[in-house]
Amino acid sequence: MLNVLPEFADSNQESPILDLTNDCFRFVTGLFEVISTSAPHIYHSALPLSPKTSIVQKLYGSYSHPLARVVQGAPTSWDPSIANTRLPSDIVAAIWSPCSRFIATARESSGEIAILDAVTLEQLHTMHPPEQSITWKKLIFSPDGHLLTGYSQSYNCLVSWDLQTGGLISSISTTGLCYSMSYSGCGTMLGVLFNGYIITTYNTISGICISSHSVLESIVGEIWTHGECLQFVTVESGSITIWEASFASSHTPTEIGSLSTPSNFSFDELVFLPTLSRLAFILQGRVLVWDAQHQKTLLDSEDVKEPKNLSFSPDGYFFICETWDSEFHLWKESSDGYLPHQKLLFNQRRVTPVISPKGEAIISFGGSVLQLFHTTGSPTSPQSISTQAPQHTEDFLLEFSPNELLVAFTQWSGSTVTILDVKSGNPLLVIDTGVEICGMRITESSIIVVGDKKIVTWDLPVGDPVLNTREDITNSIQTTTFECSAPIERPYVSISPNLNYIAFGGVRSSETESPFIYDMHTGKLLAATKSDGYQPGFTLDGDKVWCATISGKVDQWAIVKDDGSNVIRLEPLGEDKEPLSGFPWHSSCGYQVTDDGWILSSSGKRLLWLPHQWWPVCKIDWRWSRNFLALLHAGLPEVVILELDV
């Protein structure tokens, strides 16, 4: 289905039956985890979470029976990824099987290697490591797909398993840092490039070292297999030389050819495709592909911002380049060279792409999330797939009104605040504040935003407001200025519930105290103290202030007033002084989110399954308020707000 359906879809997009089939495919693969786990949640989670443009949603949405309501942020179209999955811990390595039917992923904490189905990403089998907490740096399948070998830098070893039985075959001690691995054609010998200039071969069945070769010049890129020999390239003074070494003998590697290069050839990163003698390299921010056989340039692109990590599909039909902003540019071969084909956009930061052996799909992993993308067409009509990247790179700020009838949200450092009616989900007010917002609070009658050294307050319209703009309420603007006593590169601000204090914290540009506590009305600095945290907040009674790190570690202080003066001091509190429900990333009503993404009620009932792209990187990006949950991380195109137990 993966190989035939996309090609069929490209030439028959007008067929309603095909569109329905493709949409059903996306519904099943994209929501396979929830469907396979709980059949009732087809109606509680899968249908409510399918996009508004989905044909399945239009046909069967009336049968849904949600236990939670998406107030804000419901998907409008299918995500470009075909399927997603989240493993129990971060993924450190992933690789396709030679037949493209399976994907092997290595976990960071346990060292277990999961074998996944390449269509649904369902976990089929688990390979257990010989040592606990081992971390894998690289994985490789044998050519017939029967063996899997992992390299661990921390344990300096190569470990091989039989995929049919799951049994351990061998564990080989090594020295040096593994740069690249390649199996022999017969699948019993493994060549390993250590430290960039030493090639050692092993028999993976017996665990015996066969030979070791030391090369004078540094080897560039990956080593590869040609018959029962290993081949590699070296670069010296702009000349590229191809070498060959036998798997089974200790003979010195021999030079078997050289390649022509473009004039004034130099590179920041180089990848070589041996089957077609093509070079891909980065030169002064440009991405280039050179055809050494026909001595011509196939690609010269300046459109990629901060390119890195180049790779070809094995047949050379596709070429991919990663950027530092978690985007991937994909080019497809044509008679005119490589032409832009797709721009893949990932929800997770710091992701790594791996293209399948046949080039028809790409997996990407970042953190504990694995995503699957197609390259040859799409199993859904283009009109129903989102191709827009989130335009922001910062997290969101969000505050509920005390009566939870209104919610205000904005992008951190943005200038526009949206005020939403929680009951209807409709925006009531959009305010262009004119300041870069680093904190805010909403009451039943006003909205207060804090920018750099400025506090701006608007009185909210009374009655049943409709969508307004800043011009409608300019007469109600109140402004307070204050002086920040220390430079902070990324300020985060919290306003106390009683509107008396402002806590100002963030990443410091120097070793200074933080957070700072200011008087809300005069803008004067009242107190300061040191903390490793960057995001401050107040408890509901306004008598305590805390500062949190990304991991959720919290420093806490009581606000102590001196009698007869306006002076306050901060008295440190232990971690046991504040209940978990006092922090916004913990629910005060007993709701919780499990490790596999289920939102549970206080009684343990499953209410909703969270799609993997909704999961935040760190727990301080959760925001609970009674039976509401907001997701605020930068991987989202907009704030997601959920109402539970509807």
TIDO-705689 format. One line per 2 residues: number of its first residue (from 1); for each residue y negated, x, z negated of C-alpha. Coordinates in nm, 2 decimals, always signed. Example, Ala and Ser with C-alpha at 12.3 -4.5 7.8 and 13.67 -1.06 7.14 Angstrom:
// residues 2
1) +0.45/+1.23/-0.78  +0.11/+1.37/-0.71
//
This chain:
// residues 646
1) +0.00/+0.00/+0.00  -0.24/+0.28/-0.08
3) -0.18/+0.45/+0.25  -0.18/+0.14/+0.48
5) -0.42/-0.11/+0.33  -0.75/+0.09/+0.35
7) -0.70/+0.17/+0.72  -0.62/-0.20/+0.79
9) -0.92/-0.30/+0.60  -1.15/-0.08/+0.80
11) -1.07/-0.26/+1.13  -1.03/-0.62/+1.00
13) -1.31/-0.69/+0.76  -1.37/-1.03/+0.90
15) -1.04/-1.18/+0.78  -1.08/-1.41/+0.47
17) -0.71/-1.36/+0.39  -0.75/-0.98/+0.39
19) -1.06/-1.00/+0.17  -0.87/-1.22/-0.08
21) -0.57/-0.98/-0.07  -0.80/-0.68/-0.12
23) -0.99/-0.85/-0.41  -0.66/-0.94/-0.58
25) -0.56/-0.57/-0.54  -0.88/-0.47/-0.72
27) -0.83/-0.73/-0.99  -0.48/-0.61/-1.06
29) -0.54/-0.24/-1.04  -0.88/-0.24/-1.21
31) -0.77/-0.46/-1.50  -0.40/-0.35/-1.50
33) -0.41/-0.22/-1.85  -0.53/-0.55/-2.01
35) -0.30/-0.76/-1.79  +0.01/-0.55/-1.86
37) -0.07/-0.54/-2.24  -0.14/-0.91/-2.30
39) -0.08/-1.20/-2.05  -0.31/-1.44/-2.24
41) -0.59/-1.19/-2.19  -0.58/-1.25/-1.82
43) -0.79/-1.56/-1.92  -0.96/-1.41/-2.23
45) -1.06/-1.07/-2.09  -0.97/-1.00/-1.72
47) -1.13/-1.31/-1.56  -1.44/-1.30/-1.78
49) -1.49/-0.93/-1.70  -1.43/-0.96/-1.32
51) -1.75/-0.93/-1.11  -1.96/-1.23/-1.01
53) -1.90/-1.15/-0.65  -1.52/-1.13/-0.69
55) -1.32/-1.38/-0.49  -1.07/-1.40/-0.77
57) -1.36/-1.49/-1.01  -1.49/-1.76/-0.77
59) -1.14/-1.92/-0.73  -1.00/-1.89/-1.08
61) -1.31/-1.83/-1.31  -1.30/-2.19/-1.43
63) -0.96/-2.12/-1.59  -1.09/-1.84/-1.81
65) -1.10/-1.90/-2.18  -1.31/-1.62/-2.32
67) -1.32/-1.54/-2.69  -1.63/-1.33/-2.64
69) -1.94/-1.38/-2.42  -2.12/-1.12/-2.21
71) -2.48/-1.19/-2.29  -2.62/-0.90/-2.09
73) -2.47/-0.64/-1.85  -2.18/-0.84/-1.68
75) -2.06/-0.65/-1.37  -2.20/-0.79/-1.05
77) -1.96/-0.61/-0.82  -1.64/-0.40/-0.84
79) -1.69/-0.05/-0.96  -1.62/+0.21/-0.68
81) -1.32/+0.34/-0.88  -0.99/+0.17/-0.79
83) -0.84/+0.21/-1.14  -0.93/+0.36/-1.48
85) -0.74/+0.46/-1.79  -0.82/+0.61/-2.13
87) -0.58/+0.85/-2.30  -0.56/+0.90/-2.68
89) -0.75/+1.23/-2.66  -0.96/+1.43/-2.41
91) -0.80/+1.53/-2.08  -0.81/+1.91/-2.02
93) -0.61/+1.93/-1.69  -0.49/+1.69/-1.43
95) -0.29/+1.74/-1.10  -0.13/+1.53/-0.83
97) +0.24/+1.55/-0.75  +0.32/+1.68/-0.39
99) +0.42/+1.32/-0.28  +0.09/+1.17/-0.42
101) +0.29/+0.92/-0.62  +0.23/+1.07/-0.96
103) -0.04/+1.23/-1.16  +0.01/+1.47/-1.45
105) -0.25/+1.49/-1.72  -0.27/+1.72/-2.02
107) -0.42/+1.61/-2.35  -0.63/+1.83/-2.57
109) -0.53/+1.76/-2.93  -0.15/+1.70/-2.90
111) -0.06/+1.92/-2.60  +0.14/+1.63/-2.46
113) +0.15/+1.59/-2.08  +0.15/+1.23/-1.95
115) +0.30/+1.14/-1.61  +0.10/+0.85/-1.46
117) +0.16/+0.61/-1.17  -0.09/+0.71/-0.90
119) -0.16/+0.34/-0.81  -0.22/+0.17/-1.15
121) -0.25/+0.48/-1.37  +0.02/+0.34/-1.60
123) +0.19/+0.60/-1.81  +0.55/+0.65/-1.70
125) +0.67/+0.95/-1.91  +0.55/+1.20/-2.16
127) +0.64/+1.57/-2.16  +0.63/+1.72/-2.51
129) +0.51/+2.08/-2.57  +0.73/+2.35/-2.74
131) +0.45/+2.41/-3.00  +0.22/+2.16/-3.17
133) -0.15/+2.14/-3.07  -0.10/+2.36/-2.77
135) -0.38/+2.34/-2.51  -0.31/+2.35/-2.14
137) -0.55/+2.53/-1.90  -0.37/+2.46/-1.57
139) -0.08/+2.25/-1.44  +0.13/+2.28/-1.12
141) +0.42/+2.09/-0.96  +0.70/+2.26/-0.77
143) +0.70/+2.17/-0.39  +0.98/+1.92/-0.43
145) +0.81/+1.76/-0.73  +1.11/+1.82/-0.96
147) +0.95/+2.08/-1.19  +0.62/+2.08/-1.37
149) +0.47/+2.40/-1.52  +0.18/+2.43/-1.76
151) -0.02/+2.74/-1.85  -0.17/+2.78/-2.20
153) -0.44/+3.03/-2.25  -0.44/+2.99/-2.63
155) -0.06/+3.06/-2.66  -0.04/+3.29/-2.35
157) +0.26/+3.12/-2.21  +0.40/+2.94/-1.91
159) +0.61/+2.63/-1.99  +0.83/+2.44/-1.73
161) +0.99/+2.10/-1.76  +1.25/+1.91/-1.55
163) +1.07/+1.59/-1.45  +1.39/+1.40/-1.39
165) +1.53/+1.46/-1.74  +1.20/+1.55/-1.93
167) +1.38/+1.85/-2.07  +1.23/+2.19/-2.13
169) +1.35/+2.45/-1.88  +1.17/+2.77/-1.99
171) +0.89/+2.92/-2.19  +0.75/+3.25/-2.07
173) +0.51/+3.47/-2.26  +0.23/+3.62/-2.05
175) -0.07/+3.85/-2.08  -0.41/+3.81/-1.93
177) -0.61/+3.51/-1.82  -0.45/+3.28/-1.55
179) -0.69/+3.22/-1.26  -0.44/+3.05/-1.02
181) -0.08/+2.96/-0.97  +0.14/+2.89/-0.67
183) +0.52/+2.80/-0.64  +0.74/+2.96/-0.38
185) +0.88/+2.74/-0.10  +1.22/+2.72/-0.26
187) +1.06/+2.60/-0.59  +1.23/+2.85/-0.82
189) +0.96/+3.13/-0.83  +0.61/+3.11/-0.95
191) +0.32/+3.34/-0.86  +0.04/+3.37/-1.11
193) -0.30/+3.54/-1.06  -0.41/+3.71/-1.39
195) -0.77/+3.84/-1.46  -0.86/+3.81/-1.09
197) -0.67/+4.12/-0.97  -0.31/+4.11/-1.10
199) -0.04/+3.89/-0.94  +0.28/+3.85/-1.13
201) +0.58/+3.65/-1.02  +0.84/+3.47/-1.24
203) +1.17/+3.29/-1.20  +1.08/+2.96/-1.38
205) +1.45/+2.87/-1.43  +1.56/+3.19/-1.60
207) +1.21/+3.28/-1.74  +1.25/+3.64/-1.60
209) +0.95/+3.83/-1.47  +1.03/+3.94/-1.11
211) +0.74/+4.16/-1.01  +0.37/+4.25/-1.07
213) +0.11/+4.36/-0.82  -0.23/+4.51/-0.90
215) -0.50/+4.47/-0.63  -0.79/+4.71/-0.61
217) -1.04/+4.45/-0.49  -1.11/+4.13/-0.68
219) -0.92/+3.83/-0.54  -1.15/+3.55/-0.44
221) -1.04/+3.18/-0.48  -0.68/+3.06/-0.51
223) -0.36/+3.23/-0.42  -0.13/+3.03/-0.19
225) +0.23/+3.03/-0.06  +0.33/+3.11/+0.30
227) +0.71/+3.09/+0.33  +0.86/+3.30/+0.05
229) +0.54/+3.52/+0.02  +0.22/+3.49/-0.16
231) -0.11/+3.53/+0.02  -0.47/+3.58/-0.10
233) -0.81/+3.70/+0.02  -1.05/+3.97/-0.10
235) -1.41/+4.01/-0.01  -1.58/+4.35/+0.02
237) -1.92/+4.42/+0.18  -1.91/+4.08/+0.36
239) -1.57/+4.14/+0.51  -1.29/+3.90/+0.42
241) -0.93/+4.04/+0.42  -0.61/+3.84/+0.40
243) -0.32/+4.00/+0.21  +0.05/+3.92/+0.16
245) +0.29/+4.00/-0.12  +0.66/+3.90/-0.16
247) +0.76/+3.67/-0.44  +1.09/+3.86/-0.48
249) +1.00/+4.23/-0.45  +0.76/+4.48/-0.60
251) +0.64/+4.62/-0.27  +0.26/+4.68/-0.25
253) +0.07/+4.38/-0.09  +0.00/+4.44/+0.28
255) -0.31/+4.35/+0.48  -0.22/+4.09/+0.75
257) -0.56/+4.00/+0.89  -0.93/+3.98/+0.85
259) -1.19/+3.70/+0.91  -1.52/+3.69/+1.08
261) -1.81/+3.56/+0.86  -2.15/+3.43/+0.93
263) -2.43/+3.68/+0.98  -2.59/+3.80/+0.65
265) -2.29/+3.65/+0.47  -2.31/+3.63/+0.09
267) -2.20/+3.36/-0.15  -2.24/+3.21/-0.50
269) -1.90/+3.04/-0.49  -1.63/+3.06/-0.22
271) -1.32/+2.85/-0.13  -1.08/+2.94/+0.15
273) -0.86/+2.69/+0.33  -0.58/+2.92/+0.47
275) -0.42/+2.66/+0.71  -0.74/+2.64/+0.92
277) -0.91/+2.97/+0.82  -1.22/+2.79/+0.69
279) -1.46/+2.92/+0.43  -1.67/+2.69/+0.21
281) -1.94/+2.86/+0.00  -2.26/+2.80/-0.18
283) -2.56/+3.01/-0.07  -2.89/+2.98/-0.25
285) -2.83/+2.61/-0.33  -2.70/+2.52/+0.02
287) -2.34/+2.41/+0.09  -2.18/+2.57/+0.39
289) -1.84/+2.55/+0.57  -1.76/+2.82/+0.83
291) -1.48/+2.79/+1.09  -1.35/+3.15/+1.11
293) -1.11/+3.07/+1.40  -1.39/+2.94/+1.63
295) -1.67/+3.13/+1.47  -1.90/+2.83/+1.41
297) -2.07/+2.65/+1.12  -1.92/+2.31/+1.04
299) -2.15/+2.21/+0.76  -2.49/+2.34/+0.63
301) -2.63/+2.09/+0.38  -2.93/+2.12/+0.15
303) -2.90/+1.76/+0.03  -2.68/+1.84/-0.27
305) -2.87/+1.89/-0.60  -2.73/+2.19/-0.79
307) -2.39/+2.21/-0.61  -2.07/+2.35/-0.77
309) -1.69/+2.33/-0.75  -1.60/+2.31/-0.38
311) -1.26/+2.19/-0.26  -1.08/+2.09/+0.06
313) -0.80/+1.84/+0.11  -0.49/+2.03/+0.21
315) -0.52/+1.93/+0.57  -0.90/+2.01/+0.58
317) -0.99/+1.65/+0.68  -1.20/+1.60/+0.37
319) -1.44/+1.84/+0.19  -1.58/+1.77/-0.16
321) -1.86/+1.92/-0.37  -1.95/+1.84/-0.73
323) -2.30/+1.84/-0.88  -2.42/+1.91/-1.23
325) -2.52/+1.54/-1.26  -2.15/+1.42/-1.23
327) -2.19/+1.31/-0.86  -1.95/+1.41/-0.59
329) -2.04/+1.44/-0.22  -1.75/+1.38/+0.02
331) -1.76/+1.49/+0.38  -1.51/+1.39/+0.66
333) -1.42/+1.61/+0.96  -1.54/+1.51/+1.30
335) -1.59/+1.67/+1.65  -1.95/+1.75/+1.53
337) -1.83/+1.92/+1.21  -1.83/+1.77/+0.86
339) -2.03/+1.44/+0.83  -2.12/+1.26/+0.50
341) -1.85/+1.01/+0.41  -1.89/+0.90/+0.05
343) -2.10/+0.97/-0.26  -1.88/+0.91/-0.56
345) -2.06/+0.82/-0.89  -1.89/+0.87/-1.22
347) -1.95/+0.69/-1.55  -1.86/+0.99/-1.76
349) -2.05/+1.31/-1.82  -1.89/+1.65/-1.74
351) -1.62/+1.53/-1.50  -1.38/+1.72/-1.28
353) -1.25/+1.59/-0.94  -0.90/+1.66/-0.81
355) -0.82/+1.55/-0.45  -0.47/+1.43/-0.36
357) -0.23/+1.63/-0.13  -0.29/+1.39/+0.16
359) -0.66/+1.35/+0.09  -0.64/+0.97/+0.06
361) -0.76/+0.96/-0.31  -0.94/+1.15/-0.57
363) -0.90/+1.15/-0.95  -1.18/+1.24/-1.19
365) -1.14/+1.31/-1.56  -1.41/+1.35/-1.82
367) -1.35/+1.32/-2.19  -1.04/+1.09/-2.24
369) -1.11/+0.88/-1.93  -0.94/+0.92/-1.59
371) -1.07/+0.74/-1.28  -0.91/+0.69/-0.94
373) -1.10/+0.67/-0.61  -1.00/+0.62/-0.25
375) -1.14/+0.83/+0.03  -0.98/+0.66/+0.34
377) -1.16/+0.33/+0.35  -1.16/+0.08/+0.06
379) -0.91/-0.18/-0.07  -1.20/-0.42/-0.10
381) -1.46/-0.52/+0.15  -1.77/-0.29/+0.12
383) -1.99/-0.59/+0.03  -1.81/-0.64/-0.30
385) -1.81/-0.27/-0.41  -2.10/-0.13/-0.61
387) -2.23/+0.20/-0.46  -2.54/+0.23/-0.66
389) -2.57/+0.51/-0.92  -2.73/+0.45/-1.25
391) -3.08/+0.57/-1.21  -3.13/+0.67/-1.57
393) -2.99/+0.97/-1.75  -3.09/+0.87/-2.11
395) -2.94/+0.63/-2.36  -3.08/+0.29/-2.43
397) -3.27/+0.17/-2.74  -3.20/-0.18/-2.86
399) -3.32/-0.40/-3.16  -3.22/-0.75/-3.26
401) -3.48/-0.98/-3.42  -3.39/-1.06/-3.79
403) -3.28/-1.42/-3.69  -3.08/-1.28/-3.39
405) -3.25/-1.52/-3.15  -3.41/-1.24/-2.96
407) -3.31/-0.89/-2.86  -3.54/-0.62/-2.72
409) -3.41/-0.32/-2.52  -3.54/-0.03/-2.32
411) -3.43/+0.30/-2.18  -3.50/+0.59/-2.42
413) -3.82/+0.76/-2.30  -3.88/+0.46/-2.07
415) -4.20/+0.25/-2.07  -4.07/-0.11/-2.00
417) -3.93/-0.33/-2.27  -3.72/-0.64/-2.19
419) -3.70/-0.92/-2.45  -3.40/-1.14/-2.41
421) -3.32/-1.49/-2.54  -2.97/-1.43/-2.70
423) -2.85/-1.79/-2.66  -2.92/-1.82/-2.29
425) -2.91/-1.45/-2.19  -3.23/-1.50/-2.00
427) -3.52/-1.25/-2.01  -3.82/-1.41/-2.18
429) -4.07/-1.12/-2.16  -4.10/-0.79/-1.98
431) -4.37/-0.56/-2.11  -4.50/-0.25/-1.94
433) -4.60/-0.06/-2.26  -4.78/+0.23/-2.10
435) -4.61/+0.48/-2.34  -4.28/+0.67/-2.34
437) -4.08/+0.48/-2.59  -3.88/+0.66/-2.86
439) -3.84/+0.38/-3.10  -3.91/+0.01/-3.16
441) -3.86/-0.30/-3.38  -3.88/-0.67/-3.30
443) -3.96/-0.94/-3.55  -3.97/-1.32/-3.49
445) -4.34/-1.29/-3.40  -4.41/-0.94/-3.27
447) -4.27/-0.64/-3.09  -4.36/-0.29/-3.20
449) -4.29/+0.02/-2.99  -4.35/+0.39/-3.09
451) -4.44/+0.66/-2.84  -4.55/+1.01/-2.89
453) -4.81/+0.99/-3.17  -4.88/+0.63/-3.10
455) -4.77/+0.28/-3.23  -4.84/-0.02/-3.01
457) -4.78/-0.38/-3.13  -4.78/-0.71/-2.94
459) -4.77/-1.06/-3.08  -4.50/-1.26/-2.91
461) -4.58/-1.59/-2.74  -4.50/-1.90/-2.95
463) -4.30/-2.20/-2.85  -4.05/-2.17/-2.56
465) -4.18/-1.86/-2.37  -4.11/-1.80/-2.00
467) -4.10/-1.47/-1.82  -4.43/-1.30/-1.88
469) -4.59/-0.97/-1.80  -4.81/-0.74/-2.00
471) -5.13/-0.90/-1.86  -5.05/-1.23/-2.04
473) -5.06/-1.07/-2.38  -5.31/-0.79/-2.36
475) -5.54/-0.95/-2.61  -5.28/-0.92/-2.88
477) -5.23/-0.54/-2.85  -5.27/-0.34/-3.18
479) -5.26/+0.04/-3.18  -5.21/+0.30/-3.45
481) -5.22/+0.67/-3.39  -5.05/+0.94/-3.61
483) -5.02/+1.31/-3.61  -4.67/+1.47/-3.58
485) -4.66/+1.78/-3.80  -4.39/+1.96/-3.59
487) -4.30/+1.97/-3.23  -3.98/+1.78/-3.14
489) -3.83/+1.80/-2.80  -3.64/+1.48/-2.80
491) -3.79/+1.25/-3.06  -3.60/+0.94/-3.19
493) -3.79/+0.69/-3.41  -3.69/+0.42/-3.65
495) -3.92/+0.16/-3.81  -3.82/+0.02/-4.16
497) -3.74/-0.35/-4.18  -4.04/-0.41/-4.41
499) -4.27/-0.24/-4.15  -4.39/+0.01/-4.41
501) -4.25/+0.34/-4.28  -4.16/+0.52/-3.96
503) -3.88/+0.78/-3.96  -3.94/+1.04/-3.69
505) -3.65/+1.28/-3.60  -3.49/+1.46/-3.31
507) -3.40/+1.79/-3.16  -3.64/+2.04/-3.31
509) -3.80/+2.31/-3.10  -3.82/+2.54/-3.41
511) -3.67/+2.56/-3.75  -3.88/+2.28/-3.91
513) -3.81/+1.99/-4.14  -3.68/+1.66/-4.00
515) -3.69/+1.37/-4.03  -4.05/+1.29/-4.11
517) -4.16/+0.97/-4.28  -4.50/+0.83/-4.18
519) -4.70/+0.54/-4.32  -4.67/+0.26/-4.06
521) -5.03/+0.14/-4.11  -5.23/+0.46/-4.15
523) -5.02/+0.70/-3.94  -5.02/+0.96/-4.23
525) -4.73/+1.19/-4.30  -4.57/+1.09/-4.63
527) -4.26/+1.30/-4.67  -4.02/+1.53/-4.48
529) -3.69/+1.69/-4.53  -3.42/+1.90/-4.35
531) -3.12/+1.75/-4.17  -2.87/+1.85/-3.90
533) -2.90/+1.50/-3.76  -3.13/+1.39/-3.49
535) -3.12/+1.01/-3.49  -3.29/+0.85/-3.80
537) -3.26/+0.50/-3.94  -3.33/+0.28/-4.24
539) -3.10/+0.06/-4.44  -3.16/-0.31/-4.44
541) -3.35/-0.31/-4.76  -3.58/-0.04/-4.63
543) -3.54/+0.17/-4.95  -3.32/+0.43/-4.80
545) -3.33/+0.65/-4.48  -3.05/+0.83/-4.31
547) -3.02/+1.07/-4.02  -2.70/+1.09/-3.80
549) -2.54/+1.34/-3.57  -2.36/+1.26/-3.25
551) -2.03/+1.27/-3.44  -2.16/+1.01/-3.68
553) -2.20/+1.25/-3.98  -2.48/+1.11/-4.19
555) -2.74/+1.26/-4.43  -2.90/+1.01/-4.66
557) -3.20/+0.99/-4.89  -3.35/+0.73/-5.13
559) -3.72/+0.66/-5.08  -3.88/+0.72/-5.42
561) -4.24/+0.60/-5.48  -4.46/+0.78/-5.73
563) -4.63/+0.53/-5.96  -5.00/+0.47/-5.90
565) -5.02/+0.66/-5.57  -4.92/+0.63/-5.21
567) -4.70/+0.94/-5.23  -4.32/+0.92/-5.18
569) -4.04/+1.17/-5.20  -3.69/+1.17/-5.05
571) -3.40/+1.20/-5.30  -3.07/+1.31/-5.14
573) -2.77/+1.08/-5.17  -2.40/+1.15/-5.13
575) -2.20/+1.01/-4.85  -2.04/+0.76/-5.09
577) -2.37/+0.60/-5.18  -2.39/+0.38/-4.87
579) -2.12/+0.15/-4.74  -2.00/+0.18/-4.39
581) -2.15/-0.16/-4.30  -2.50/-0.01/-4.37
583) -2.49/+0.18/-4.04  -2.55/+0.01/-3.70
585) -2.23/+0.16/-3.55  -2.02/-0.02/-3.81
587) -1.98/-0.40/-3.82  -2.09/-0.58/-4.13
589) -1.86/-0.88/-4.04  -1.53/-0.69/-4.02
591) -1.51/-0.65/-3.64  -1.36/-0.33/-3.51
593) -1.27/-0.16/-3.19  -0.92/+0.00/-3.16
595) -0.85/+0.34/-2.99  -0.71/+0.16/-2.69
597) -1.03/-0.05/-2.64  -0.96/-0.39/-2.80
599) -1.23/-0.56/-3.00  -1.07/-0.72/-3.31
601) -1.20/-1.00/-3.53  -1.19/-0.95/-3.91
603) -0.85/-1.12/-3.91  -0.72/-0.87/-3.65
605) -0.72/-1.11/-3.36  -0.78/-0.96/-3.02
607) -1.11/-1.09/-2.88  -1.19/-0.88/-2.57
609) -1.07/-0.56/-2.40  -1.35/-0.32/-2.32
611) -1.34/-0.16/-1.97  -1.33/+0.22/-1.99
613) -1.66/+0.26/-1.82  -1.82/+0.07/-2.10
615) -1.70/+0.31/-2.37  -1.98/+0.53/-2.52
617) -1.94/+0.90/-2.55  -2.02/+0.89/-2.93
619) -2.00/+0.62/-3.19  -2.37/+0.61/-3.26
621) -2.41/+0.44/-2.92  -2.24/+0.12/-3.07
623) -2.49/-0.13/-3.21  -2.34/-0.41/-3.43
625) -2.54/-0.71/-3.56  -2.33/-0.98/-3.72
627) -2.12/-1.12/-3.43  -2.30/-0.92/-3.16
629) -2.21/-0.58/-3.02  -2.43/-0.38/-2.79
631) -2.33/-0.07/-2.58  -2.61/+0.17/-2.53
633) -2.49/+0.49/-2.36  -2.63/+0.65/-2.05
635) -2.32/+0.60/-1.84  -2.40/+0.23/-1.81
637) -2.64/+0.10/-1.54  -2.79/-0.14/-1.80
639) -2.74/-0.24/-2.16  -2.42/-0.44/-2.24
641) -2.45/-0.71/-2.51  -2.15/-0.91/-2.62
643) -2.13/-1.21/-2.85  -1.79/-1.24/-3.03
645) -1.59/-1.54/-3.16  -1.76/-1.78/-2.92
//
